[in-house]
């Protein structure tokens, strides 16, 4: 049997160029989260299956989870998402930790899915969560984090939008206005989730199968028409929504926030039914060739209760590396990272220059520079071709004259300037390379 050279289906090999791209994304995620004072955390790759059964969706548990029994007869799973893990970890320290708790992570996750554009079985996901924030301020902050991240790549309001809904509002309308039985609410949520993906005839057919009364159907269609903050606010006023002041306060704070120009009210956003108890949102790519959600999240108040801990309000979002990269490529925001960003290619042209070259390379590395050496005598003609092929801006060479004079010749290949330095003058050599 010949072993395949391909990775497991739905997974990726990361060659150096791929790693440069991945690290570029991760660095932006890290810098954005930490600019809001979020701290990094991580958890185990494997968790007990019961953790996910307690709070994850049926589709994930029944169809997507990688689960197995280990040698100790424990039923475990490779993590398919991070929220149950962060809830478990916060539950350990919630009582003594100062609030709010701001954490972020970039874990790799596994789900048994059908690989397709923007969706693989293994991916990395930027997760941002805040626990214990008061008065919808956590929601405002998280929306600001996601908008700032995309802005850091050069994205603007023409490229993405944040579609937002409130599960409290939906539950109120379902229970008090439509008056749907509790056992049918789940089916209505499913219809809402599909409402923008089907034509009117299909929508009406699905709705009539759940709501038999005409007045219920009309109330449901009226709900689907609440597509602005003004419309939904007026509707809630008219129907004496008990949390109206809280909702209006949130909208007011949102309009003065960093994310205000991106956020739109969307009754079709409901997200998974297992976590969310308040605001839910999804970030959508507006590019015609990539119209899809690239991130999503929401507020949850009850996650810690599965660990017999008091409720602690939280809100977070997740953004996968695959969808983010597709977004950046679609809008020509992904930089070309064909070569490693080293500072200099240092080569010696004679055997006598080897010791001097290696000593100089060591001194430059101690100054924080990234130095590649040729590891063997290199011909002059090959030197610049090799350096150019590797993407080096600077070349340093030590030939017969340099060995004799204890010097090094530096050439900036972009600006086409060349200077000779005493090899002991490491400061001047360093300054030349950093300027280049």
N, C-alpha and C positions, 0 to 999 in steps of 0.2 A: 504494500500500500504506500503510495506516494503522498506525503503530507502536503496539504494546501499551503500556499504562501499568502493566502488572503486571511484577514482577521475574521473572527466570529461574526455572523450575519447581524447587521445593525450596529456594529462597533467600528472603530476607526484606528488605524495606525497613525501615529503622529511623528512624521519625519521632521527634521530640524526646521524646515520652513513652516510646517503646520504648528510646531511648538512656538515659533516666533509669533504667529497669528494668535494662537491661544493665549500666550502670555500677554500680548497686547490688550486683548479683551479683559483678561483677568486684572491687569494693572489698572485699567480704567475703572473696573468694578470696585477694586480695593480703595483707590483714591477717592472715588465718589462717596462710598460708605463712610470712610474714615473722616471725610470732610464734614460729615454730620455727627461725628463722634461715636459711630457704631464700632463695636469691637469684634474681632474675628473669633469664631468658635468652630469646632468640628465635633463629630460624633462617630460612632463605629459604622463600618460598612454593613455589618450584619446586626439585625435586631430580632427580637422575638416576634413571631407572626401576630400574636395577640395584640401587640401595640398598634399594628395597622388595621386589624379587624375592629378595634375599638373606635377608630376615627377616620378611616379611609373609605373611599367610595366602593360600591359593589363591583363596578367594572374593574377597578384596579385589583381588588382582592381576588375576584373570580377569573379574570382573564389576563392580567398583566404582571402579576407579581412573580418573581423568581423565589420559590420557597423549597426547602428541603429539611430533612431530619439529620442533625449532626451526629457524631459518634457518641455523644452523651445522651442520645434520644431526645434532644431538644428540637422543637419545631421552630425554625428560624427562616428569615428572608433577607435577601440582599435589598438594601434600602431603595425603594422606588420613588421616595419623596423625603423631604427634610422636616416638614412641619411636626409630625409626631415625635421625632427625635428632639427638636428644640423644645417642645412642650414638656417632654420627660426631663430634660436637663434643667429647664427653668423651674420645674416643680421641686427640684432638689434644693434650690437656693432662693426661692421666691420670698420666703418669710423674712430672711435677713438681708436681702439685697436692696440697695437703694433704688428707687423708681424715678423715672422709667428705666427699664432694662433695654438697651439697644445692642443687638447682635447681628452679625452677618456671616455668611459662609458661602463657599463655592465648591460644594461637594459633587462627586460624580455619582450618578443614579442609574439604576437598571430597571427597565420595564419591558415585558415581552409584548412588543408592538410590531405592527407591520411597517417595516422601514419605508419611508417616503420622504419627499422634500420637506425639510424642516422638522422631521421627526425620526429619531433613531432609537435603538434599544438602549444604548448607553449614551449619556450626555452629561455635561456639567451644567450646573444651574446656580445662578446668583440668587441667593436668598437673603432678604432683609426683613427683620422682625423687631417690633417694639412692643414691650409689655408695660402696662401700668401708666400709660399716658392719659391725661385728663381731657374731657370735653372735646372730643374729636380732633385734638391737636396731633395725635399720633397718625390719624388718617391723612391730615394735611401734610405732615412731614414725609410720610412714605411716598405720597404722590409727588412731592418735591424731589425726593431721592431719585425716583425712576425717570422723571423729566430731566433732571440734571445729568444723569448718566448719558442719556441719548444726546443731550446738548453737547456733552464733552466730546462726542465724535463728530460734531458739526451738524447734527440734525435740527430741524425746525418744525413749526406747526404745519407746514405743507407736506411733511414727510410722515408724521404720526399723530395719532389722537389717543386720548384716554377716555374710554367709554365707561360710565359709572352708573351704578344703581344702588339701592339701599334695601336690604332684605327685610328690615323692619317695615318699610313702606309696602313692599310686596305682600308680606304676611297680613298686614292690616287690610289691604284691598281684597285679598283672597278671603279672609275671615269675615270681614264686616260688610264689604260692598258686594262682592260676587256671592258670598255666603256658600262657598264650596265646602263639601265635607272633607274632613281632614285626610281621609284615605285617598282622596282624589287630588290633593294638593301636589303630591309628587309628580303625578301625570301632567298637571298644568305646568309645572316647572320645566318638564321635558319639552312640552310644546313651545314654551317661551324660548327655550334654548335653540329650537329649530326654526323659529318664526321668520328669521331673515334668510333662511336657506331654502325655503319652499315657496311655491306660488300660492296665491290667495285661495284657490280651490282646495289645495292640499291642507292649508291652514284651517279652513272652515271645516273640512272633513274631520281632522284630528280634534278640533275643538268640540264639535257636535257629539263626538264619541264620549267625551268626558262631561261636558255641560249640556244637559238636555233641555233646560229652560231657556227661552229666547232672551229674557231679561238678563240672565247670567252670561250668555254669549255676548250680548251687547256691552255689558259691563267689562267683560274681558277684552273686547276689541277697543273699548275706550281706554283701558289701561295701556294697551300696546301703542296708543297714540300719544302718550305722555312722554314726548321725546325732547323736552327742554326743561330746565330748572323752573322756568316761569310757569309752564303748564302744570307740572306736578305740584308745585307749591300752591297754586290756585285751586287745584283739585283737592288737595289735602285740607285746605282751609274750608272749602265748601262742605267737606265730609267730616269735619271736626276730628281730624287726626290728633290723638292725644299727645304725640311727641313733636308737634308742629314747631314749637319754639326751638327745640334741639336741632331739628332739621334746618330751619332758617338760619340758626347760628352757624351751622356747618357750611351752608351755602355762602354766607357772608364771609367767613374766614377763607373759604376756598377761592373766592373771587379776588381776594387780596394776596393770594399765595403765589409762589414761584410757578406752580403748575396750572394756573388759572387759564392761560390761553390754549391749553391742550384739552381740558376736561369738558366733556359733553354728557348730558344725562341720556341714558339709554335703557329703556325698560326691558330690552332683550338680554341684558347681562344679568345672569343669576349665579353662574359658577356652580361648583359642586355643592351638594346639599349637606355634607357631613361636617364641615367646619364652620361655615360662615353664619354670623348672626347680625351683621350690620352692613356697612358699606362694602360693596364688591366692585371690582373694576378689571378691565382688560385694556392692554395697550395694543393698538392696531397700526399696522403698516399701511400707508395710503398708496404705495406704489401699485400701479395696475397689474404688474406681473407678480406681485407678492402680497396680495390682499389677505392678510391673516393676522391672528393675534400673536404677538411676540413676547408678551408678559401678562401676568394676571395675579390678582391677589384679593385680599379683603380682610374684614374685621371678624374676630372670633372672641367670644367671651367665656366659653365653657371648656376649653381644651384641658385646663389643669384639673378640672373636676374628675376626670377619669383616674387621676392619681390620688383621689380623696383630699385634694387641696382646694382652698377657697377660689372662687372664680376670680380671674385676673384679666381685664380687657387687653387684647392684643390685636395687632394688625401687621400684615406682612405681604410680600409679593415674591414671586419667583420669575426669573428670566433665563431661558436656556441659551447655551452658547451657540447652538446650531441656528436657532431662529434669529438671534442677534447678528450673527455673521451674515446670514441671508439678507437681513434688513440693510446692513451696511453696504454689502455688495450691490444690492438693488439700487441704492442711492449714490453709488460711487464714493462712499465714505471710507471704504476699507483701504488702508495704505498698502503699497507694494512692499512686502517684507521678504524679498527674494534672497537677501544676504544677511548674514550675521552683522550686527553693528559693532565691529571691532575697531580699535583706534589706529592700529598700524600693522602692516605686514613687514616683519623684520627678517632680512635675508642676508646670508654671507656667501660670497662668491668664491672663496678659497678655504681650504681646510684650516689654514692659519687663523682665519677670522671666526672660527666656531666658538672658541672660548670667550672672545670679546662680545660676540653677538648674544650668547646665552647669559653672560653677566649683565649686559645692558638690558636685555629683556626682563631679567629678574628685578632690576632696579626700577624699571618703568611699571611693572606690575605692582610693586610696593607703593607706587604713587597712585594706584587705582585705575591704571590703564589696562585695556584689553589688547594683548599682544599675541599675534600669531607668528611663529617662526617656521622656516621651511624645513627644518630637521634634515639637513644635508646640503652639500654644496649645490648651488643653483646657478645656471648660466645666466648671464646678463639679459640675453634676448628673451628668455623664458620668464624672467622675474616680473616684468610689468604686465605681461599677458595673464600670468597666474593671479597676480594681485587684482587686476581688473575683473577677472572671472569670478573672484571671491567677493567682489564688491567693496574692496578697501579704498578709502580715500587717501590714505597716507602710506607711503612706502619708505622703509629705512633699509639702507644697504651698507654692507661692510665688505670692501674689496681690498686689493693689495695696497692701494694708497692709504685707505682708512686704517688698515692694520699698522702700516709703517708710521702714520702720524697720530695714531690713537684717536681717531675721529670717527664720526658716523655721518653719512649723507642722508638727509631727509627730503622727500619730494611729496608735495601735495598734488595729487593727480587731478583734482577738480579745478583748483586755482592756478595750476601749472607753475608753482613757485618751488624753488629748491634752495636749501641752505645746508652748510656744513657746520657741525658742532663738535666740540671736544666731548668724548664719551663720558667724562666725569661731570660735565655740566648738565646733570639730569633735569634740573629745574627749567633750563631753557629748552631742552628737548621736549619736556612735558608741555610747556606752554605752546610750543609750535604745534604739537599734535592736537591739543585741546582746541586751539583756534581753528584748526582745519576741520 
